[in-house]
């Protein structure tokens, strides 16, 4: 293949052929897609200028070859012509045709915006987006089209001018691109009338064994023919319209080579077609003779009398009076999008769905209460597939991904009576306007759940929280887990991050200096060269690294001397990192026994002092006497009743004589010491101090010498020391000091035209620092595994 930059992707295939002394098995071919450079290298559009014009588009006065007087490459369409400065200094009657290709930077929906005097027509990807061939003053017209990054799309704009001043401008914008005149580097003045065809359909699809399947290969620039090779058994291909269809009979992952062709050339791509055999069933457990109609009555922690496979997300079998059932399994999503789920059921029912395939991550999505059914029977709940009787039968929207499995669970409690039932409906709905499901969830999407034995998961789990590394100025965050096998020979790494300053350039696991054998920061696992597993994790086969043996690496991991860091273009030495530490966790939670009742020893001066060391900034003889007199509960209630000893008033009363620093930082610290030592509401002061170590701001940086803002913020913590977390979080969020410190002040809603995006830094901080954290935990603080 020539060493030139391609204009369209091509597929290169290596095929092994049999020969003397050896045979070829079925895996004898390998293919790779070679993509063009995504660097924008355009120079503009071809411009053809014609004298004369007509407001009737089909008139021969428009674009008559005999009237062509100028051809050139224009760097963009951004023109204003006065009557004395028309393109040909004629009577002002002329037309212009610009042709070429446009190359978007992002894969998303673009808005094309024209502003012209007079009219025009605009085609993108050979689709007529704007059709305004008319006499008009300067007017804006817009239309949208979904484009794929790096692909060159045919573009044609034809412009009409019927005298007087003229103007023609072509803008675009998208969620990631601010409104701008389309720049010349994104425009290509191709010599050909059309760009080659390019595949634009998704490169991943999901099919199910013995289920009808349809997938349409699409292409840019008006393809006239298609090809497809490597289809699984049961599927066929229509080369005219590009439709793959049929009923696949074999499960597996198939690399299908597709191409699209037009008069200017062909483009090719590899479609990863995953054919799944799910099993088409879920697991149902039934408990009989269970009184009550509430879900809390289901004895889920005791063995069920019946466990069986169920081939649908619907149950109409009546197991007699007063029974309960639990249905567990997985749903595999066929198409990426926003889904809604419904549940119907007699008496009580609930639907739980995880955001992944882990049962511990299940969330209650919809439910039915045992209230009177207006359309009885049954007496309570709903009838079969009755989706809109109660307010909570429909779930909020769930963004689900094609090919991914999600754990689901249905609980159903039936009382006495007839017409016992339950069912789960669903709908793929991008707008959220539908009020009923498209039907019961299809059986071929379902897989059974099998209870794992209650044994300890082999190996050891380590976790890391990643924050700014060294001198990096970054608000990015991340987390990672490392599960090391029981024998220490292998580890599974999973990680995620957000808010980085730019593109990731490298990722590694490093070692601290260990026993003087290695330099600080030695790489012991290069993530960049390790192929990811299907779930995005990485397998690390632990081998010697430089002077470190396998035993050394195993030991330094145990000692917390290994860390993951992420390098970016702005911070080539690492933007964020975090050390791995042992994570205590389990798949189930057993509540600890209730603590013993403690004797009231508040009358003891030693006990009262110990209590005050925890509840205040230090005991005094008066406070010890108060605890002895009132008891622990009485002293706490008395503290609740005391007025707030604020900090801001003291700062304002001690303004500095320096007009350039009226409220320096030392005022804040002096006030804090004064109130912490002398304020009567000691318990409130101590709680506010604890909150300040969670909801952190700092006198360093943007709040330096801003004592008013710092003390006002501390007063917010004092006000909510004995309140609730919800109101505290709201007032902290609205605090001017927090708005400055975590740069949320003047945060704006995203605007495609202006190219603004909401600042998500503060939202990440809430998840990472101001709340329970990114990891789900049991009530005792251990990780949910």
C-alpha positions in Angstrom: 0.0 0.0 0.0 1.3 3.4 -0.9 2.7 5.5 1.9 0.2 8.3 1.5 -2.5 9.8 3.7 -5.8 8.1 2.9 -9.1 10.0 2.5 -11.2 7.1 3.7 -10.6 4.1 5.9 -9.5 0.9 4.3 -9.2 -2.7 5.5 -6.0 -4.7 5.1 -6.4 -8.4 5.4 -3.7 -11.1 5.9 -4.8 -14.6 4.8 -2.8 -17.7 5.5 -2.8 -20.4 3.0 -2.0 -24.1 3.4 1.3 -25.5 2.2 3.5 -28.5 2.3 3.8 -29.9 5.8 1.2 -27.8 7.5 -2.5 -27.1 7.5 -4.6 -24.0 8.2 -7.4 -24.0 10.7 -10.5 -21.8 10.7 -8.7 -18.9 12.3 -6.5 -18.3 9.3 -7.4 -14.6 8.5 -6.6 -11.4 10.3 -7.8 -7.9 9.4 -6.9 -4.4 10.4 -8.6 -1.1 9.6 -6.3 1.7 8.5 -7.8 5.1 9.2 -6.9 8.4 7.6 -5.1 10.9 9.7 -7.6 12.9 11.8 -5.6 16.1 11.5 -7.5 18.8 9.6 -5.6 19.6 6.4 -8.1 21.4 4.3 -7.7 24.8 2.5 -11.2 25.8 1.6 -13.9 25.2 -1.0 -14.1 25.4 -4.8 -16.0 28.6 -5.7 -17.6 29.1 -9.1 -19.0 32.6 -9.8 -21.7 33.2 -12.4 -23.1 36.4 -13.8 -26.9 36.8 -13.9 -29.4 35.0 -11.6 -33.0 34.3 -11.1 -35.2 33.7 -8.0 -36.6 30.7 -9.9 -34.1 28.0 -9.1 -34.6 26.0 -12.3 -34.1 29.1 -14.6 -31.3 28.9 -17.1 -30.1 32.2 -15.7 -28.7 30.3 -12.7 -25.3 28.6 -13.0 -25.3 28.8 -16.8 -21.8 27.6 -17.9 -21.6 30.4 -20.4 -21.9 32.9 -17.5 -19.1 31.4 -15.5 -16.5 34.2 -15.1 -14.4 33.2 -12.0 -13.3 30.0 -10.4 -11.1 30.0 -7.3 -10.6 28.3 -3.9 -12.2 30.3 -1.1 -10.9 29.6 2.4 -14.4 29.8 3.7 -17.8 31.2 3.1 -17.7 34.6 4.9 -18.5 37.4 2.4 -20.2 40.8 2.5 -20.5 42.6 -0.8 -21.6 46.2 -1.2 -23.4 47.3 -4.4 -20.1 48.9 -5.6 -18.0 45.8 -4.7 -19.9 42.8 -6.1 -17.8 39.8 -7.2 -17.8 40.9 -10.9 -18.6 44.6 -10.6 -21.7 44.0 -12.6 -25.3 45.0 -12.1 -25.5 42.9 -8.8 -27.3 40.0 -10.4 -25.0 36.9 -9.9 -24.9 33.4 -8.3 -22.1 31.4 -6.6 -21.7 27.7 -6.2 -19.2 26.4 -3.6 -18.4 22.7 -3.6 -16.0 20.4 -1.7 -16.1 18.4 1.5 -16.4 19.3 5.2 -14.6 17.3 7.9 -16.0 17.5 11.5 -13.8 17.1 14.6 -16.4 15.4 16.7 -18.9 12.6 16.3 -22.2 14.2 17.1 -25.0 16.3 15.7 -24.0 19.5 14.1 -26.0 22.6 13.5 -25.3 24.3 10.1 -26.2 28.0 10.2 -26.4 30.2 7.1 -26.8 33.9 7.0 -27.3 35.4 3.6 -28.8 38.2 1.5 -30.4 36.9 -0.8 -31.3 33.2 -0.7 -29.4 29.9 -0.9 -29.5 26.1 -0.8 -27.2 24.0 1.3 -26.4 20.3 0.9 -24.3 18.3 3.4 -23.6 14.6 2.8 -25.8 15.1 -0.3 -28.8 15.9 1.9 -30.6 19.2 1.3 -30.5 20.9 4.7 -31.5 24.4 3.8 -33.7 25.3 0.8 -34.3 29.1 0.7 -33.8 30.1 -2.9 -35.6 33.4 -2.6 -35.1 37.2 -2.4 -34.6 38.2 1.2 -32.7 40.6 3.5 -29.9 39.1 5.6 -31.5 36.2 7.3 -30.4 33.2 9.4 -31.4 29.6 8.6 -30.4 26.4 10.4 -30.7 22.7 10.2 -29.0 19.7 11.9 -27.2 16.6 10.7 -25.4 13.8 12.6 -21.7 13.6 11.5 -18.8 11.3 12.3 -15.5 12.7 13.4 -12.7 12.7 10.8 -15.0 11.8 7.9 -15.1 14.0 4.8 -18.7 14.8 3.8 -19.8 16.3 0.5 -20.8 19.9 0.9 -22.4 22.2 -1.6 -23.8 25.7 -1.1 -25.5 27.6 -3.9 -26.0 31.4 -3.4 -28.4 33.8 -5.1 -28.0 37.6 -5.4 -30.6 39.8 -7.1 -29.1 43.2 -6.8 -27.9 45.6 -4.1 -25.7 44.5 -1.2 -24.9 40.8 -0.8 -23.7 38.6 1.9 -23.1 34.9 2.4 -21.8 33.2 5.6 -21.7 29.5 6.6 -21.4 28.7 10.3 -21.5 25.5 12.3 -21.7 24.5 15.9 -22.3 21.4 18.1 -22.2 20.3 21.7 -18.4 20.3 21.6 -17.9 23.1 19.0 -18.7 26.7 19.6 -20.4 28.6 16.8 -17.9 29.7 14.2 -17.5 30.3 10.5 -16.4 26.8 9.2 -12.5 27.3 9.1 -10.5 26.5 6.0 -8.7 23.5 7.6 -12.1 21.8 7.9 -13.0 22.4 4.2 -11.5 20.5 1.2 -11.6 21.7 -2.4 -11.6 18.3 -4.0 -11.0 18.1 -7.7 -13.6 15.3 -7.9 -17.3 16.2 -7.8 -17.8 13.9 -4.8 -15.7 12.4 -2.0 -15.4 8.6 -1.8 -18.0 6.8 0.2 -17.2 6.3 3.9 -18.9 3.9 6.4 -20.8 5.8 9.0 -22.9 3.0 10.6 -21.9 1.8 14.2 -19.0 -0.5 14.3 -20.5 -2.7 17.0 -23.8 -4.6 17.0 -25.4 -7.2 19.2 -27.5 -10.2 17.9 -29.1 -13.1 19.7 -29.1 -16.8 18.7 -32.3 -17.9 16.9 -33.7 -14.4 17.0 -34.4 -12.2 13.9 -31.6 -9.6 13.4 -31.3 -6.6 11.1 -28.4 -4.2 10.8 -28.1 -1.5 8.1 -24.7 -0.6 6.8 -24.7 3.2 6.0 -22.2 5.4 4.3 -21.6 9.1 3.6 -21.5 10.7 0.2 -24.3 8.7 -1.5 -23.0 5.1 -1.8 -24.4 3.1 -4.7 -23.3 -0.3 -3.5 -22.1 -2.2 -0.4 -20.3 -5.4 0.4 -20.0 -7.5 3.6 -17.8 -10.5 4.3 -17.4 -12.8 7.3 -21.1 -13.0 8.3 -22.1 -15.6 10.9 -24.3 -18.5 9.9 -27.9 -17.6 9.3 -27.3 -14.0 8.2 -27.4 -12.7 4.6 -26.6 -9.4 3.0 -28.3 -7.1 0.5 -25.5 -5.3 -1.5 -28.0 -2.7 -2.9 -29.3 -1.2 0.4 -26.6 -2.5 2.8 -29.0 -4.5 5.0 -27.6 -7.5 7.0 -30.6 -9.6 8.0 -31.6 -13.1 9.1 -31.6 -15.3 12.1 -28.1 -16.2 13.5 -27.6 -19.8 14.5 -24.2 -19.7 16.1 -23.0 -17.7 19.1 -19.7 -15.9 19.0 -17.9 -12.7 18.1 -17.6 -12.1 14.4 -15.4 -9.5 12.6 -17.5 -8.5 9.6 -15.7 -6.5 6.8 -18.1 -4.0 5.3 -17.5 -1.4 2.5 -19.5 1.3 0.7 -18.8 2.5 -2.8 -19.7 5.5 -5.0 -18.3 6.8 -8.3 -15.3 8.4 -6.5 -14.1 5.4 -4.5 -14.8 3.0 -1.6 -14.5 3.1 2.2 -14.3 0.1 4.5 -14.6 -0.8 8.1 -14.8 -3.7 10.5 -18.1 -4.3 12.4 -17.7 -6.3 15.6 -20.9 -8.4 15.6 -21.5 -10.2 18.8 -24.0 -13.0 18.7 -25.1 -14.0 22.2 -26.8 -17.1 23.6 -28.2 -15.8 26.9 -30.1 -18.9 28.0 -33.5 -17.1 27.7 -34.5 -17.6 31.4 -34.3 -16.2 34.9 -34.2 -17.9 38.3 -37.4 -18.0 40.4 -37.6 -18.8 44.2 -40.9 -19.4 45.9 -41.8 -19.4 49.6 -45.2 -20.9 50.5 -47.4 -20.2 53.5 -45.9 -16.7 54.2 -48.5 -14.5 55.9 -48.9 -10.8 54.9 -49.0 -8.7 51.8 -45.9 -6.6 52.3 -42.5 -7.2 50.7 -40.9 -7.1 54.2 -42.7 -10.3 54.9 -40.6 -12.2 52.3 -38.1 -14.4 54.2 -35.3 -13.9 51.6 -32.6 -15.0 54.2 -34.1 -18.5 54.5 -34.0 -21.2 51.8 -37.0 -21.2 49.4 -39.4 -24.2 49.2 -39.1 -24.1 45.4 -36.3 -22.9 43.0 -36.8 -23.1 39.2 -36.0 -21.6 35.8 -38.5 -19.2 34.4 -38.6 -18.4 30.7 -40.1 -14.9 30.9 -40.2 -11.8 33.1 -43.8 -12.5 33.9 -45.5 -14.8 36.4 -49.2 -15.8 36.5 -48.8 -19.1 38.4 -50.7 -19.1 41.7 -48.9 -21.0 44.4 -51.9 -20.9 46.8 -52.7 -18.5 49.5 -50.0 -16.3 51.0 -46.9 -17.1 49.0 -43.8 -15.0 48.1 -41.4 -15.1 45.2 -38.0 -13.6 44.2 -36.9 -13.6 40.6 -33.2 -13.0 39.8 -31.2 -12.8 36.7 -29.6 -10.6 34.1 -30.8 -8.6 31.1 -28.5 -8.1 28.1 -29.3 -4.9 26.2 -29.6 -5.1 22.4 -29.3 -1.4 21.6 -27.6 1.5 23.4 -30.1 4.1 24.6 -32.4 5.4 27.3 -34.8 2.7 28.7 -37.8 2.8 30.9 -39.2 -0.1 32.9 -42.6 -0.8 34.4 -43.8 -3.4 36.9 -47.3 -4.7 37.4 -48.3 -7.1 40.1 -51.0 -8.2 42.6 -50.6 -7.1 46.2 -46.9 -6.0 46.5 -44.1 -6.1 43.9 -40.8 -4.3 43.3 -38.3 -4.1 40.5 -34.6 -3.7 41.2 -31.9 -3.2 38.5 -28.2 -2.7 38.9 -26.1 -0.2 36.9 -23.9 -3.2 36.0 -24.0 -7.0 36.4 -23.2 -6.9 40.2 -26.1 -7.8 42.4 -24.8 -5.6 45.3 -25.3 -2.5 43.1 -29.0 -3.1 42.6 -31.3 0.0 43.0 -35.1 0.0 43.4 -36.5 1.3 40.2 -40.3 0.7 40.4 -42.9 -0.8 42.7 -46.5 -1.7 43.4 -48.0 -1.1 46.9 -50.7 -3.4 48.4 -53.4 -0.7 48.0 -56.9 -1.4 46.8 -57.1 -2.1 43.1 -59.8 0.0 41.5 -60.1 -2.6 38.7 -60.3 -5.7 40.9 -59.6 -8.6 40.8 -57.1 -8.9 42.3 -58.2 -7.0 45.3 -54.9 -5.2 45.9 -52.1 -4.0 43.6 -52.8 -4.3 39.8 -54.1 -6.8 37.4 -51.9 -8.6 34.9 -50.0 -6.0 32.7 -51.9 -3.1 34.2 -49.1 -0.6 34.0 -50.5 2.7 35.2 -52.6 2.1 38.3 -50.1 3.5 40.8 -47.6 6.4 40.5 -44.4 4.4 41.0 -44.9 1.6 38.5 -42.7 3.3 35.9 -39.0 3.7 36.5 -36.9 6.7 35.8 -34.8 6.5 32.7 -31.8 4.3 32.6 -28.9 4.8 30.1 -28.0 1.3 29.1 -25.3 0.0 26.7 -25.6 -2.6 24.0 -24.1 -5.9 24.8 -23.8 -5.2 28.5 -25.4 -7.4 31.1 -27.4 -5.8 34.0 -28.5 -7.6 37.1 -32.2 -7.5 37.9 -34.4 -8.7 40.7 -38.2 -8.9 41.2 -39.8 -9.3 44.6 -43.5 -10.3 44.7 -45.6 -10.9 47.8 -49.1 -12.4 47.3 -51.7 -12.6 49.9 -55.1 -14.3 49.9 -57.3 -14.1 46.8 -57.3 -14.8 43.1 -55.6 -13.4 39.9 -52.1 -13.4 41.4 -49.7 -12.0 38.9 -46.6 -9.9 38.1 -44.8 -8.7 35.0 -42.0 -6.4 33.9 -42.4 -4.2 30.8 -39.9 -2.0 29.1 -39.4 0.5 26.3 -36.5 2.1 24.5 -37.5 5.8 24.5 -35.2 8.7 23.8 -37.8 11.3 24.6 -39.4 9.9 27.8 -42.9 10.8 26.6 -44.4 7.3 26.4 -46.7 6.2 29.2 -46.9 2.5 28.5 -44.2 -0.1 27.7 -43.7 -1.6 24.3 -44.3 -5.0 25.9 -43.0 -7.5 28.5 -39.2 -7.7 28.4 -38.3 -10.3 25.7 -37.2 -13.7 27.0 -34.2 -13.9 24.7 -32.5 -11.1 26.6 -32.6 -12.9 29.9 -29.9 -15.0 31.7 -30.2 -17.0 34.9 -28.7 -16.0 38.2 -26.8 -18.7 40.2 -26.1 -18.1 43.8 -22.4 -18.3 44.6 -21.3 -20.4 47.6 -20.8 -18.2 50.7 -17.0 -18.6 50.5 -14.3 -15.9 50.8 -13.4 -14.5 47.4 -9.8 -15.8 46.8 -7.0 -13.2 46.8 -6.7 -9.8 48.3 -8.4 -6.6 47.2 -6.5 -3.3 47.2 -8.0 0.1 46.4 -6.6 3.5 45.5 -8.1 7.0 45.4 -6.2 9.2 42.8 -5.8 13.0 43.3 -3.4 15.6 42.0 0.2 14.4 41.9 3.1 16.4 43.3 3.0 19.9 42.0 0.3 19.3 39.4 -2.5 21.8 39.6 -5.5 19.7 38.8 -9.0 19.0 40.1 -9.1 15.6 38.4 -10.0 12.6 40.5 -9.9 8.8 40.0 -10.2 5.5 41.7 -8.8 2.0 41.2 -9.0 -1.5 42.5 -6.3 -4.2 42.3 -7.3 -7.8 43.1 -4.2 -9.9 43.7 -4.6 -13.6 43.3 -4.1 -15.9 46.4 -0.7 -17.1 45.2 0.4 -13.5 44.3 1.2 -14.4 40.7 -1.5 -12.3 39.0 -3.6 -9.2 39.6 -6.7 -7.7 38.0 -6.6 -3.9 37.7 -9.7 -1.7 37.2 -9.6 2.1 37.3 -11.5 5.2 36.2 -10.8 8.9 36.2 -12.4 12.2 35.3 -11.6 15.9 35.0 -8.1 15.6 33.5 -6.6 18.6 31.9 -6.1 16.9 28.6 -5.4 13.7 26.7 -3.9 10.8 28.6 -0.4 10.0 27.4 0.5 7.1 29.7 -0.7 5.0 32.6 1.5 2.8 34.9 1.7 1.1 38.3 4.9 2.3 40.0 6.8 1.2 43.1 8.2 3.3 45.9 11.9 2.7 46.7 12.0 -0.7 48.4 14.9 -1.8 50.6 17.2 0.4 48.6 16.9 -1.9 45.5 15.2 0.4 43.1 14.7 4.0 42.3 11.6 5.8 43.5 8.8 5.5 41.0 10.1 2.5 39.1 7.4 1.1 36.7 6.4 -2.4 37.6 3.3 -2.7 35.3 3.0 -0.8 32.1 -0.7 -0.5 31.4 -0.2 1.0 28.0 1.2 -2.2 26.5 -1.3 -4.5 28.2 -4.4 -5.4 26.2 -7.6 -4.6 28.1 -10.1 -7.4 29.0 -13.6 -7.3 27.5 -14.9 -5.6 30.7 -12.2 -2.9 30.5 -10.0 -4.4 33.3 -6.3 -5.3 32.8 -4.6 -8.5 33.8 -1.2 -8.1 35.3 1.0 -11.2 35.3 3.4 -10.3 38.1 7.0 -10.8 36.9 10.4 -9.4 38.0 11.0 -5.8 37.1 14.5 -4.5 37.1 16.1 -5.2 40.4 12.8 -6.2 42.0 11.9 -9.9 42.2 8.4 -11.2 42.1 8.6 -11.6 45.9 9.7 -8.0 46.2 6.7 -6.8 44.2 4.3 -8.9 46.1 5.6 -7.6 49.4 5.7 -3.9 48.4 2.1 -4.2 47.3 1.2 -5.6 50.7 3.0 -2.7 52.4 1.2 0.0 50.4 4.2 1.0 48.4 2.7 0.6 44.9 0.7 3.3 43.2 -1.2 4.0 40.0 -0.6 7.3 38.1 -2.0 8.8 35.0 0.1 11.0 32.7 -1.3 13.7 30.5 0.0 16.0 27.9 0.1 18.9 30.4 1.7 16.8 33.1 4.0 14.3 31.4 5.4 13.1 34.8 1.9 12.3 36.1 -1.3 14.4 36.8 -3.0 12.2 39.4 -1.9 9.2 41.4 -2.9 7.1 44.4 -1.3 4.3 46.5 -3.0 0.9 46.8 -4.1 -0.1 50.3 -5.8 -3.2 51.5 -9.6 -2.8 51.1 -11.8 -4.5 53.7 -15.0 -5.8 52.1 -17.5 -8.6 51.5 -20.4 -9.6 49.3 -22.8 -9.8 52.2 -23.3 -7.9 55.4 -24.0 -9.4 58.8 -25.0 -6.7 61.3 -22.9 -6.7 64.4 -24.5 -7.5 67.8 -26.0 -4.6 69.6 -23.4 -2.9 71.8 -23.8 -3.4 75.6 -25.6 -0.7 77.6 -23.0 1.5 79.1 -23.3 2.5 82.7 -23.8 6.3 83.3 -20.5 7.2 84.9 -20.8 10.9 84.3 -20.6 11.6 88.1 -16.9 10.5 87.9 -14.6 13.5 87.2 -12.3 11.2 85.2 -15.1 10.0 83.0 -16.5 13.5 82.5 -13.1 14.7 81.5 -12.7 11.9 79.0 -16.1 12.7 77.5 -15.2 16.4 77.2 -11.9 15.6 75.5 -14.1 14.1 72.7 -16.9 16.6 72.7 -15.0 19.9 73.2 -11.6 21.4 72.6 -10.6 20.4 76.1 -12.2 20.0 79.6 -12.2 22.7 82.2 -13.2 22.4 85.8 -16.5 24.3 85.2 -17.4 22.0 82.3 -16.5 18.9 84.3 -18.7 20.0 87.1 -21.5 20.7 84.5 -21.3 17.2 83.1 -21.3 15.7 86.6 -24.4 17.8 87.4 -26.4 17.3 84.2 -25.2 13.9 83.0 -24.1 13.2 79.4 -27.5 13.7 77.9 -28.4 16.8 79.9 -25.0 18.4 79.0 -25.6 17.7 75.3 -29.1 19.1 75.4 -27.8 22.2 77.1 -25.2 22.6 74.3 -27.9 22.3 71.7 -29.8 25.2 73.3 -26.9 27.6 73.5 -26.8 30.4 70.9 -24.2 30.2 68.1 -20.9 31.9 68.8 -20.2 33.2 65.3 -16.7 33.9 63.8 -17.5 36.6 61.2 -18.6 39.3 63.7 -15.2 39.0 65.4 -13.3 39.3 62.1 -15.3 42.4 61.1 -14.7 44.0 64.4 -11.0 43.7 64.0 -10.4 45.1 60.6 -6.8 45.6 59.7 -5.3 49.1 59.2 -3.7 48.0 56.0 -6.2 49.2 53.2 -4.7 46.6 50.8 -5.4 43.7 53.3 -8.3 44.7 55.5 -9.2 41.0 56.4 -5.9 39.1 56.4 -5.7 35.4 57.0 -4.3 35.7 60.5 -7.6 37.4 61.6 -9.4 34.1 60.7 -7.0 32.0 62.6 -6.9 34.2 65.6 -10.7 34.2 65.7 -10.8 30.4 65.4 -8.4 30.0 68.4 -10.4 32.5 70.4 -13.8 30.8 69.8 -12.4 27.3 70.2 -10.9 28.1 73.6 -13.6 30.4 75.0 -16.9 30.0 73.2 -19.6 28.5 75.5 -21.1 26.4 72.7 -18.1 24.0 72.7 -19.9 21.1 71.2 -21.1 23.1 68.2 -17.5 24.5 67.7 -16.1 21.0 67.8 -18.6 19.6 65.3 -18.1 22.6 62.9 -14.3 21.9 63.0 -15.0 18.3 62.1 -17.2 19.4 59.2 -14.5 21.9 58.0 -12.1 18.9 57.6 -14.6 17.3 55.2 -16.1 20.2 53.3 -12.7 21.9 52.9 -11.8 25.4 51.7 -8.4 27.0 52.1 -6.8 30.3 52.9 -4.2 29.5 50.3 -5.0 30.4 46.7 -8.0 32.3 45.6 -9.2 33.0 49.2 -5.9 34.3 50.5 -6.4 37.2 52.8 -10.2 37.0 52.3 -11.1 36.7 56.0 -14.7 37.8 55.4 -15.4 35.0 53.1 -13.6 32.4 55.1 -15.3 33.3 58.4 -18.7 33.6 56.7 -18.2 30.0 55.4 -17.2 28.8 58.8 -20.4 30.3 60.2 -22.3 28.2 57.7 -20.8 25.1 59.3 -21.7 26.4 62.8 -25.3 27.0 61.7 -25.7 23.4 60.5 -23.6 21.6 63.1 -26.7 20.1 64.6 -28.8 20.1 61.4 -29.2 17.7 58.5 -26.8 16.9 55.8 -29.1 17.8 52.9 -29.5 21.4 54.1 -25.8 21.7 55.0 -24.8 20.6 51.5 -27.1 23.1 49.9 -25.8 26.0 52.0 -22.2 25.0 51.5 -22.8 24.9 47.7 -24.3 28.4 47.7 -21.6 29.8 49.9 -19.5 32.5 48.1 -16.3 31.1 49.6 -17.0 27.6 48.2 -18.0 29.2 44.9 -14.6 30.7 44.6 -12.5 27.9 46.1 -14.0 25.1 43.8 -14.6 27.5 40.9 -18.4 26.9 40.7 -19.2 30.6 40.9 -20.9 31.8 37.7 -21.3 28.2 36.5 -23.4 28.2 33.4 -25.6 25.8 31.6 -24.1 24.3 28.5 -24.7 26.4 25.3 -23.8 25.0 21.9 -23.8 28.3 20.2 -21.4 29.8 22.6 -19.4 26.6 23.2 -19.8 26.8 27.0 -19.9 23.6 29.1 -21.0 23.3 32.7 -18.2 23.1 35.2 -18.4 19.7 36.7 -15.6 20.1 39.2 -17.8 20.8 42.2 -20.1 17.9 41.4 -17.1 15.6 41.4 -15.9 16.9 44.7 -19.3 16.2 46.3 -19.0 12.6 45.2 -15.4 12.2 46.0 -15.0 14.2 49.2 -18.2 15.8 50.6 -20.3 12.6 50.8 -19.9 8.9 51.4 -17.4 8.6 48.5 -17.2 6.9 45.2 -17.2 3.4 46.6 -20.3 1.7 48.0 -19.9 0.6 51.6 -21.8 -1.4 54.2 -23.0 0.3 57.4 -19.7 -0.7 59.2 -17.6 1.2 56.6 -16.3 -1.9 54.7 -16.5 -2.1 50.9 -19.4 -3.8 49.2 -17.8 -6.4 46.9 
